[in-house]
Amino acid sequence: MPKLIRIFALLFVLVFVFSSCQSETSEVVPEYGFDTQEGDLGGYTAVFGWSGTAGESVLGFVADTANADIAMWRVKDVENSLNCKIDIHYDPDNIIGMLRAGVMSGVQPFDIMEGDGYHLVSDVRAGYLVGLKDLLDIQNTDKWGTPNMLQSMLWNDDVYGVVPFAWPELVFRTPGHLLAVNENIIASLAQPDPREFVENNTWTWDLFEEKLEEYTYDAGGYTVYALRCHLPYYSINFFLSSGVALSTIELGQVVCGLYTDIGREAMQRAQETYQVTHRHCFHPQTDSTGHDEFIGGEAVMYLTWTYELTSDTTYIMYNMDNVGVLPFPQGPHATPGKYLSYHEGLAFATGIPANAADPEASAAILSALYEPFDEYKTKDDIIEYMTKQVFHDRRDTEVILASVRDTEYGFFKEGARKALENVFNTHDSIQQILDSLDDAYDKIVEEYMMPHYQARLAVYGE
C-alpha cells in the first residue's frame, strides 16, 4: 500500500448503502409528539441517568439559573403531555459503569442515559445502546446534532447517541479548540481587534505568526506571552486549519489527511513555529488546561476547549471582563471562512440502553424533552442569549456556534492523534514520524474510521 497517501476504498460500502436505501421503507416517525395530545404513555416511568451532580446541575444547566428552571418546567410539561414520569438520577462518576453493568446483568437501571462521549464510544461499538435512526427524526440536525458532531455515535449502520443541540449553553461545550483573546491587553498594545481579521478573511498562518511576535512583551520584570497552549492541541489545529481533515470521504473513499501533501505541510509548519522561529512567544504549559494563567494575564491568547470558556463560574467568561473568541488561523489551502474544529469526546451524548424497558416510549420522551425552548426557538435567539449572558460580542458567539457545526471527531481514544503529538516530542522529520506509525494508522482506519463512515453513509447518505 503506498505510503504517501493512505486511501481506503469504500466502494463496496457505497454500493451496499445505496442499494439498501432503494428498498428501505420511509423513516419511522415516533408516535408521540410534544406538541400533540395523542401521546399517552399510560403512566410509564422513565429513569434518566445523568452524569451531573444533583443540586448543581439540571439536565446540564447550572442550578438556580433561568435555563435550569426552564429545563425543569420542560420535564413537568412532558410528564403532563405524555402521561409519564421522568425520574432523573444524577451521578457524576458512575453512569456509564451502571449502563455496562445493567446491560451485562440484564437489569438496566436506566431508560435513557447521558454521559461523556469519550467513554461512551466504546459502549456504542459494544452494542450497549439502541439504534436511534428509526426512533427519532435524526435528520433534524438543528435538534439532535450534525453528522460531524455525532460521528463517534455512528456505528453499525445506525446512530446511538444524540445531543440537545437546540438548547442554549449546552451545545457550546463539545468542540476544541478556539483562541480566547484578552482584548484589554490587545487594546493596551494599540493593536486592532483581531476579530476583524476573521471578518475580512485575513486571519492566516502568516498573520498569526506576526501577532505571536507583536503580542509577546516584557511587562516589567516578567514576560507576557502571546500564546498559552497544550502543544498537541497546537499541532492538531495547525493540521485542521490546513484545508484537510483527519479523515473524510472523498469520491467514495476514506482519506486520512495525515498522508497528504497539505497535511504534512501543516505539521511541518507547526513544528517549525514552536521549535525554531517563535518558541519564545509560547507560555510554557505541560498539561491540557491553562485557563487560570490566562485569566491572570500571563498570556494574550489561550488555545482552549470551549468548555473552559463557559462550563462553570471558575472558567474564563465568568472571570474576565473583555474576552474575544477566534478560530485558529487558516493555511493557504483552506477554504476562506471555513474553520474546522476538533473533539475527543461528545459532551451530553444521550442514548437509550440496549435493554431499556420500552425504547419507543423512551424515544418519545427524549424527543419531547429536547424540543427547543420557547424562549430560544431559532439559532438567532440562542446567539442573542449567549451574547448577552456569556460572551462579549456577537462575533464570538457566532465563531463558537460555527465551530460546533464543523467539529470533527478526532479518534483520539483510538490513537489517531499520535503523529500530531509526536510533532513536538521529536526533531524527526514529519515523514519519519508518519513512517514510524505506518501500521498503527492502517489499523485505526480499517477498524474504526471505516465502520464509523459506513454508518454515516447509512444514516445520512453522506
N, C-alpha and C positions, 0 to 999 in steps of 0.2 A: 504494500500500500504506500503511495507517495507520501513523503514526509512534509512537503511544503504546505500542502493543503489537505486537510482531512475532510473528505466528503463521504457521507454515509447515505446510501441510497434508500429512499422510502417509496420507490415506485410500486412495490407490492402493496404497501400500506395505502397509497393513494387509490389504487385500483379497488382494494377491499372496501375502503371507506365510501368511495363514490358509488360503487355498485350496491353496497348495502343501503345507502341513502335512497337509492331508486325504489327500494321495496319497503322502506320503513313507513309506518303509519305516521300521521301527523302527531305533533307533540301533545303529550297528555297534560291537560291543564288541571291543576288541583280543583277539587270540587268546592272547597271552601275559600271564600274571599273576604277580606277585611271589610270591604265596603258593602257587603250584602248581609241579609238576614237569613240566608239559606243554610249557613254552616252551623249545624247543631251537633256538637261532639258528645252530647249526652252526658255531660259532667266529667268527661275524661280529664285526668290529672297528668300533666307532663312535667317531669323533673328536668330542669335546665341546669346542667353543671357548668359553672362559670369560674374561670381561673383568676378572678379578682378576690378582694378581701371584703367580707361583709362589714358594712358600716363605712367603708372607704370608697367603694365603687357601686354604682348602679348600672349594670349592663355596660360597663366600660366608662361611664361618665363619673367624674369626681363627685362624691356625695355632697349633698347640700348645695348643689348648683342648679340653675334653672333647667338645664337639659337633663340632669338626673331626675328632677321632678317630672319632666315631660315623659321620660322613659318609664317611670313608674305608672303614670297615668295611662300610657300606652298598654302596659301589662293589664291593667284593670279593664281598659276598653276591649282588648282582645278576649279576655275571660268572659266579659258580658256578651260580646258579639258572637262568639263561637260556643258558648255554654261549656266552658272548660276551666281548669285551674292550672296555673303556671307556678310551680314551686321552684324558686331559684336557689340552687345550692352553691354557695361561694366557697372556694378553696383555692388559694393561690399556688399551691405546691403539688397537689395530688390528682388533679382532674384527669390528666392523660393516663396516669397509672391506674386510676379507677376504671377508665374506659377499657384498658387492656385486660385488667383482671375480670371485668364484667363480661367481656366477650369470651374469654377463655373458660370462665366458670359457667357461663350460660345464664347468669343472674346479673342483668345490666342495671346499674343504679341510675342511669340517665336515659331520657327520651330524646334530648337534644344536648349538645355539649359545645363549648367554646374553649379553644386552647391555643397555645403558641404553635404556629405552623412549622417552626423549625423542628420541633419534636413530632408533630402530628403527621408530617410527610411519611414517616415510617409506618404509621398506622393505616394511612391511605393505601400504601403498597401491600400491607399485610391483610387487607380486606376487613378491617375492623369498623368501617363506616359504610353507610348506604349510599349508592349512587343517586345523584340528585337530578339528573337531566330530565327525567320523566316525572319528577315530583314538583319541581319549581320552574318558573319561566326563566331559565338560566340565560336566555338571550337578552334579557333586560339587564344590560351591564351597568346601567346607572343605579340599579338597586343592589345587584349581587357582586359586582366587580368585573373587571375586564379580563379577557383571556390571559394577557400578560401577567396581571396580578395573581390570578388563580392558577398559574402554571404548575406549581407544586402540588395542587389539589387535583390535577388532571392525571388520570391513570386508568388503564384497562377500559378504554373507550367510554369513560364517564367522568364526572366531576364529583368530588366527595366533600368539598368544603366551599363555603361562600363567606362573604364579609358584609357587614352593614354599610355598604358603600354610600348610601344616601343619608347616613346620619352624620351630622357635623362633628368635628373633632376626631372621631374615631378613624375616619378614612385617612387622616393625615399622619398616622403613626407607623406605617409599614416601611416605606422605602428609605433608602440612603443613596447617595449622600448629597447633601446640599451644603453650600457655603453660608454660614452665618457671618455677618459682617458688622463690626462695630462702627456704626455710622457717625458717632460722635468723634471717634479718632480720625475717620476719613475727613470730616469737616475741619478738624484741627490741623490737618496736614495740607489744607487748601486743595484737596483732591476732589474731583467731581464724584457725584453719587454713582457708584458702579452699576446701579440698576439701569442707568441709561445705556450702558454697553449692551445689556441684554435686549433692550428695546430696539436699538438700532443695528443689531446683529454684528457687533464688532467684538463681542466677548469671546476672544480666540486664545489659543495657547500662547501666541506671541505677545498679546496684550497682557495676559495673565503673568507672564514672566517679567514684563516691565513693572507690573504692580507689585510683584514679590520684592523687587528692589526698592521701589518707592515707599512701600508700606513698612519696611524694616528700618528702625531708627533707634538711636540712643536717647533714653529718657532721663538722663542724669544719673548715671551710675548703674543702670541696668538696660537691657535690650528689650524693646517691644518687637516681637517677630511678626512678619507678615502673615504666617500661616501656622496653625497648630493642626496636626492631623495624625492619625494612625497610619503608618506607611502602607500597609496593604490596601487601605481604602484609597489612598492617593494613587496607587498603581491601578486599581480597579477603575477609578474614574477617568484616568488618562485613557485607558483602554476603551471604556464605553463611550467616551466623548470623541472617539476617532472616526466614527461612522460605521463601525461593525459591532455586532452583538456577540456575546459569549457563545450563544448557539441560536440558530434560526433555521427556518425552512426557506430554501431558495430553489425554485423550479422543481419542487417535489423531493428535495434532498435536505438532510440536516447538515448544515455547515458550521463547523467550530471555528469561530473568528480568530482564535489564538494563532491559527496556522495560515492566516492570510498576510499579505504584504502590509496592509494597513494596520492590522493588529500588532505585528512585530514592530512596525514603526512607532506605534504609540507606546509600547513597553520600553523601547529604546529611549524615547524622549523622556519618559518618567524617570528612568534610571539616570540619565544624564543630568536632569534638572536637580535631582536630590543629591546624587553622589559627587557631582562636579560643579555645575555652573551656579547653582543657587542654594547650596547646602546651608549657608549662613543665614538664610531667610526663614528657616523652619524652626519652630518651637519644638524642643525635644519632647517626645511622647512615647511611652513604652507600652501603654495599654490602649484599649479601644475606646475609651471615653476621656473627655478632657474639658467638659463644659465649665467646671469651676474655675479653671485657669483662664478660659476665655471671658467669663463673667468678671474676673478680676483684672482684666485689661492687659494680660500678658501677650496677647496676640490680636491682630486686627481681623483676621479671618479664621474660621474654625470649620473644618470639614466634618460634618456631623450627620448622624441619623436624624430623621425627622422627630423621633420620639424625644430626643434631647432638647427639642425646641418647646414642646407643648405638653408632655405627658403628665407632669405634676408640678407643683409650685416650687420645687427645688431646681427646675430647669430654666433654660435661657430666657424665654419670653416673659417669665414672671419676675425676673431679677435684673433686667436691663431696660432702659427707657427708650432706646433707639437702635433697633437691630434690623438690618436688611437681610434678605434671603436671596441667594443667587444659585443658579445651576452651575455645575462645573463647566469651565470654558470649553469651546469646541475646537477640534482639529480641522485641518484643511479639507478633509474628505467627508466631513459630516454635513448633513442637510441643515442649512441655516435655520435656527429656531427650534430644531428637534433635539431635545436633550433626554437621553436615556438615563434612567436611574436603576438601582440595584437593590434586591433584598435577599436576605439569607433565610428569613422565616416570615410567614404571613401573620401579621397581628390580627387578632379577633377571628381566626379561622373557625368557622362554625359548621357543624355537621350533625348527622343522626347516627348513633351507634348501630352496628350491624344487627344486633338482636334487640333493638328497641321494641317496645310492646306494640306500637302501631305507627309505622313510618309515615303513612299517609296523613294521620292526624298530626304527627309532629311537624310535617312539612306545611300543613295548613296553618299551624300556629306560627311557625317560623316566617311564613310568607306574610301573615297579617302583622306580626310583631315588627318586621323590618320595613314596612311601608315608610316612605318619607314622613317626617313630622309635618304637621300642618303649617308650622311656623317656617319650615325650610323646604318648600316644595320643589324649588329649582336649584340648579347649580349657582346661579347668581345670588339666591337667598343665602346659600351656605357661604359663598365668598364674602358677602356683605357682613354676615355674622362673624366669621372668623377674623376678618379685618378689623372689625370694631372691638371684638373681645380679646383677641390674642395678638395679632400681628400689627405692624405699624404702617403698612402701606398695602393697597390692594394688589400691587405688583408682586409682593411677597406671597400673598395667598395664592395668586394665580400660578406662580412658579411651583409651589408645593403641589397644588392640585394637578398640574400638568405632569409633574414627576411621578405622582401616584398612578396616573393613567399609563405612563410609559415605563413603569418599573419592570425589571426583568428578574426572574428567579435565577440566582447565581450558582445553584448546585454546590454551595459551599460545604454542606454536610457530606457530600459525595466526593469532595476533594478537588473540584474543578478550579478552585482559586489558587492551587499550589504554585503554578507558574507565575502568577501575578504576585504572590508573596515572595517568591524567590528573586524577583527583580531587585529587591533591596537586601537580600540575605547573602548576595554573592556579587563579585565583579565579573562573573562569567558572561559571555555574550548571550543575547536573547535566544539565538538558535541553539546554543549549548544547553540552556535551561529547558527549552522545549524538547530537545532530543533526549534529555535525561528523564523526561516524564512521558515518553512516547507511548509505552504500553499502558500506562495508567490512564491516559486520556482516551485511548481506544476503548478501554473497559467502561469508563464513565459514560461515554457517548452511547455505546451499544446497550449497556444495562439500564441506564437512567434517562438520558436525554431522548433517545429514540422512543421509548414507551410513553414518555410524557407528551411528546409531539404527536404520536399516534392518537392518543386520547384527545388532544386538542383538535386534530382533524375530524375526529368522530363527533365531537360535541359542537364545535363551532364552524367546521368546514374550512378552517384556515390554519 
